[in-house]
Amino acid sequence: MSVASALVLLAVIWFLTLFVVLPVGLRTQGEEGDVAPGTPASAPANLRLGRKFALVTAIALPLWAAVCAVIIWGGITVRDIDIWGRM
């Protein structure tokens, strides 16, 4: 695996993890009872993106390392997951 491939894989895993973590613990302005003028009630009340980014990074790095290890090790290949036998 080249360095560019590893970085692209990290970016994909990081963003997928971000989309999973973003709604976790989210409270809307409507739920808080303090809707700012000009915003919908479904807007986040206190998103804390820095904290979410740190959490996403802490989750994504071990996942990325495990996926890279499996790819470099070669123990699981495309032929192993080919359920229709086309390879």
C-alpha positions in Angstrom: 0.0 0.0 0.0 1.4 3.4 -1.0 1.4 6.4 1.3 -1.2 8.1 -0.9 -3.5 5.1 -0.6 -3.1 5.0 3.2 -3.9 8.7 3.5 -7.0 8.3 1.3 -8.1 5.3 3.4 -7.6 7.4 6.6 -9.7 10.3 5.1 -12.5 7.9 4.1 -12.6 6.2 7.6 -12.3 9.5 9.4 -15.3 11.1 7.5 -17.4 7.9 7.9 -16.7 8.0 11.6 -17.6 11.7 11.7 -21.0 11.1 10.1 -21.7 8.4 12.7 -20.5 10.5 15.7 -22.1 13.8 14.7 -25.7 13.0 15.9 -24.5 11.3 19.1 -25.5 13.4 22.1 -26.9 16.2 19.9 -29.5 18.6 21.6 -31.5 20.9 19.4 -32.4 24.5 20.3 -36.0 23.4 20.4 -35.2 20.8 23.1 -33.2 23.4 25.1 -36.0 25.9 24.8 -33.7 28.7 23.6 -34.2 29.2 19.9 -32.0 31.9 18.4 -33.8 34.4 16.1 -33.4 33.4 12.4 -32.6 29.8 13.1 -34.9 26.7 13.0 -35.7 24.9 16.2 -33.9 21.9 14.9 -30.5 23.7 14.8 -27.9 22.3 17.3 -27.8 24.1 20.6 -24.2 23.4 21.5 -22.4 21.4 18.9 -18.8 21.4 20.3 -17.1 20.5 17.0 -13.6 20.5 18.4 -14.6 17.8 21.0 -16.3 15.8 18.3 -13.3 16.0 16.0 -11.1 14.7 18.8 -13.4 11.8 19.5 -13.6 11.0 15.8 -9.9 11.0 15.5 -9.5 8.8 18.5 -11.9 6.3 17.0 -10.8 6.5 13.4 -7.0 6.0 14.0 -7.3 2.5 15.5 -9.8 1.5 12.8 -7.5 2.8 10.1 -4.5 0.9 11.7 -6.5 -2.3 11.7 -7.6 -2.0 8.1 -4.1 -1.1 7.0 -2.7 -4.1 8.9 -5.2 -6.4 7.2 -4.4 -4.9 3.7 -0.6 -5.1 4.2 -0.8 -8.6 5.8 -2.9 -9.9 2.9 -4.8 -12.4 5.0 -8.2 -11.2 3.5 -8.3 -10.5 -0.2 -11.0 -9.7 -2.7 -11.1 -13.3 -3.7 -12.0 -14.2 -0.1 -15.1 -12.0 -0.1 -16.2 -12.9 -3.7 -19.5 -14.6 -2.9 -20.5 -15.1 -6.5 -17.2 -16.8 -7.6 -16.5 -14.3 -10.4 -12.8 -13.8 -9.6 
